[in-house]
């Protein structure tokens, strides 16, 4: 990761480069920003720049031995800490046990969030940065640097540290080994110990600007202006969210067709069609079922907003907007809460492993009732 690879954040890039040139390299930085804003990429580019032996004005050289090692995140003076599984095959695990997967993660998806990483290592909810990792941090940083002036320790999501580990980290921050740089990358810095925050220099990463996000999407994807603008609005400054939306775009077209069919069948009370569609829903895996129900909640919300003529808070694609022209009047103040509650309840039941056919058929019947609810006339008072 080079500074040139980071989406936007020009002011922060210039600040970090200038600090190295001026010889001002704090022993501990807390780089705080929501997933997708670029906190981890900034830390990686900064670490490369610090270690580069032939720095350029605006970036690392990319050619020196240090940069070649950084291409694979295998520099001997660069260390990583991140959430991992507690045990595997009854063996206590350390971050070093996952270094191969971690390096691939950084090379392929540096903007990805914690959930993507946990899925990659199949950790689920059984994850943390464990106390024993703090002992490893101390051991590594007390060794002499191999090739560089500085040893750099990047701790990703330090808020995932258990209490004992966090206290050990605090001691290291209070009395850091010589020529050591800590880079703490946090999406939730408020979860860190106040004393840890006070021992670090805070660098807050803002959302990526709409202009920079637009340019990044257009460089990588062949999309219409309307689609790009919609993704940028939905992403709210997070490239992670933009990628999620792009990956889901194919599903959204399918979900729109399913949503239209559900509304049409419920309106006509076509029970046979409801049952056929229910079988289709039941054939999906649970993640797809939940994704459809989440999509349906968004469609109800956006159709309600469509009638309020609020384009700045409406996030429908052109196809969805075309559908809303006729459908939106059926979502109003008398039934919008009912729609949202029933869809959310169905999603909860999917999570609880209730029979999917029962859930979706019952939902279709409830939608039929809600669609027939008439809006109340305005009060004369």
N, C-alpha and C positions, 0 to 999 in steps of 0.2 A: 504494500500500500504506500503510495506516494501522496504528497499534498495535492498534486494535479488530479488524482483519482477521486478526490472527495467532492461530493456534490455541494456547491455553494460554500457557505461559511468562510468567505474570503477574509473577513476581519479577524477571525480567530486564527486562521492559518498565518496571516501576517504577524499576529501577536506572538505566536509560538516560534516562528522563524526568527523574528527580531530578538526574542529573549535568548536564543542560543547564540546568535551573533554577538550580542552584548555580554555574553558570559554569565547571564542570569538564569541559572537552572535550579529551581527549587527542588528540595529533596523529596517533596510529596505534593502532588497535584490531585485534586478531586475534580474529574471531568464529568459534569452532570448534565444529562440530557435524556429526553424520552427516547425509547427505541425508535431507530430509524432517522434520528436527527443527525447522526454522524459522530457520536462521542468515541466509540471504539475505533473507527477509521482514523480519527484525528490523533488518538493515542498511538496507533501503529505508525502513522506517518511521522509523528514527532520523534518516536523512538528510533526510527530509521535515520532521521535527520541528525539526531544527536550522535549516533554511532558512525555515520558516514565519514569517511576519511578524505573526501574530496567534494565537500558541499558546494552547491551552486547557490546563486542568489535567492532562488525561490523554491528549491527542492533539493533532495539528495541526488547524487550523481547517477545512481543506478548501475555503476560499472565497477566500483571498488570491491575488494573482497567482502567487506561488511555488507554492502548492498546485495551482493550475490547470495549471501547467507540469509538476508532478510527476505529474499524472494521466496524462500521456503520456510520462513519464520524459524530458522534453525541456528541463529546466532548464539554462540556459547554464553554471551553476557546478557541475553534476553530471556527472561523467565515469565511464566504465566501461571495464574491461579484462577480457577473458574469452578462453577458448581459441577459436582460429579455424583455418581452412585456411591452409596455408602459401602456396599459389599457386592462382590461378584464371585460366584462359586465359593462362597464362604471366606473369601479373602478381602481384607480391608484394602480399599482402593485409594490411590493418590492421583493428583492431576497428571503426573508423568505417565500413568498407565493409559491416559487418554490423549497423549500428545499427538499421535498420528491422526486421530479423528479431529482434534482441535485445529491442527494446521490446515487440514482440508476445509474445515468450516471457515477459517479466516480467508483462505484463498478463493473459495466459491461464494461465500455469502457474508461478507463483513458487516453488512447492514442488518442482518437477520437478528431476531430477538431471542430471548431466553427459551421460549417454548420450542423454537426450531432446533436449538442446540440439544435440549432435553430429549426431543423426539429422535434426534440423530443417534444419541447414545442409549436410547430406550430407558430413560431414567424415570419418566412419569413424575409422580409427587415425591418419590424417594430420592431426594437430592439435597445437597447443601455444600457449603465450603466448611469442611470439618476441622475440629481443633488440631488434629494431627498435621494438617496442611500448614498451620502456622509454624510448627516446629521445622517443617521443610523449608519454609520461607527463610527462617533465621539461619538454617544450615547453609543454604545456597548463597545468601548475601554476605555471610561471614567468610566465604572463600575469596581468594584474590581474583580480580578480573582477569580474564584470559587474553582478550585482544583489544579491549577498549578502555577508555578512561573511566567509564561508568558501567555499573551493573544496573539494569533496568528491570523492575518487577511490575508487570501489568496485572492488576487484580480486577477481573471483570465481575460485575454485580457483587461488590463486597457486602451489600445488604443481606446476602444469602449466607453469611458467616454465622456459625452458632456463637453463643454468648462467650464461651471460653476462648474461642479462636479470635473473636473481635478484641477481647482484652489483651491477648498476646500481640496482636497486630498493633494495638495502641502503644505498647511498650517499645516496639520496634520503631514506630513513628516518633516517639519521644526521644529515643537514643538510636538514631539510624546508623548503620555501619557506614564507614567512609566511602565516598564516591558511589552512593546508591541513590537511585531515583525510583520512587513509588508513583505509579499512575493508577489511581482508583477510578474505575469507570462505572458510574451508577445512574440508573434510571429512576431510582427512588432514594435520593440522598437523605431524606427525612428519616429513613429507617436506620441510618447509621448512628452509632454512639455520638453524642454531641462532642465528646472529647476527641474522637477521631476526626470529625469535621473541623474542629478548631486547630488540629495539627497539620492541616493541608491547605494549600492555596486553591481556592474554588475557581473553576472555570466553567461557566454556564453556557451550554450549547443551545441556541434557540432553534425553533423550527426552520426547516429549509424554506427559503422564500419560494413563492409561486413561480417566479420567473426561472429560478435555478432548477426547480422540480420539472417544469415544462421542458426545459432544454435537455435534461437528463432522460426523460421519457422519450422524447423525439429522437434522441441519438440511438436508442436501443430498440424502439418499436415503431412500426409503420401503422399509425392510427390517425383517424380523422381529428380535426381540431376540436370538434365537439366532445369526442371520447377523451382526448387528452385533458381538456378543461374539466371534465367531470371527474377524472381520476385525481387531478391536482386538488380539486375542492374536497373530495372525499378523504384524501390522504392527510390533510391538515399538517403539512410540513414533515411527514414521516415517509422516508423512502421505503421502509419496511412495509408500511400500510399500502403504499402505491403498488409494490410488488404483489402483495396479497390480493389486491383488487384485480390486477392484471391476470394473475393465475386463476382467479375465480370468474373471469369474464365469460368463459365458455359455459360454466355452470349457471351463471345468471340468465343466459338466454334460455336454457332448459327450464330453469326455475320459473321464468316469466310465463312460459307456455303452460307449465303445471299450475301456476297461480291462476292464470286466466281460465283454465279448464275447471279448477275447483270452484271459482266464483260463478262460472256459467252453470255448472251442474247444480250448485246449491241454489242459485236463483230459480232455475226451472224445476227444482226438486226431483231431478232425474235420479232415482235411487239406483237403478242398474248402472248408470254411468258413474255414480259415486263409488259403487263397489269396485268397478273396474279400475278406477283411478286409485282407490285405496290399496288394491293389490300392487299397483305400480309403486306407491310410496313404501309399502311394506318390503318390497324387493330391494330397496336401497339399504346401504349400511347405515349404522346409527349416526355417523358423522354427517353423511349426506342428508339424512332426515332432519337433523338439528340445523344444518346449514339452510335447508329449504324453509324451515319455520322461522329462522332469523331473517331470511330474505323476505318472507311474507310480512313480518312485522315492519320491516323497512318500507315495503310497498304500501301498507296501510297508512303508516305515518306520512309518507310522501304524497299519497293521494289526498289525504286530509289537508296537507299544506298547499297542495295544488289549487284547491278552491279558495285558499286565502291569498293567493297571488303573492307568494313569498319566494321568489326564485333563489335568493341568497342562502336559504336553508333547505332547499329542495335539491335532491341528489339523484334524479332519475335520468336514465339514458334516453336517447331519442325514441327508441321502441317502447320504453316504459311510459314516456310522456304521451305517445300516440294512444296507448291503451287508456291512460288516465283521462283523456278528453271525454270519454263516455262513462268510465267507471267511477271517477272521483266523486260525482254527486251522490253516490250511494254510501260514501264514508263521511259522516258528519258528527256533530257534537253529541247526538243521542246514542251513537253506537261505536264510536272510535275506541273508547276505553274498553268496551266489551270485546271488540276484535282483538285488541292488544293483550287483554287478560287471557282470552281463550288460546291464542297462539303461544303465549308464554307458558301457560299451563301444559299445553301439549308438549312443549320442549322439555319441561320438567319431567313429564311422564316418560318421555323417551329416555332421559337420563336414568330414570328409575327402572328401566327395563320392562315397562308395561307393554302388553301386546300391541304392536304397531298398527295392525289392522283395526283394532278397537279404537285406538287413539285417533286415527285419521278419519274413520267413518263418523265417529262421534263429533269430531271437529267440523266435518262437512255439514252435519245436521245443525250444529250450533250456528255456523256461518249462514245457513239458509234463514234462520230466524233473525239474525242480526241484519241481513241485507234487506229484509222486509220492514225493519224499524223505520218509521217515518220521522223526519226531522220535525221538531216542534216549531210552530210559527212564532215569529218574534213577538215579544210582549208589547202591548199597546201603551204601557206605562213608561 
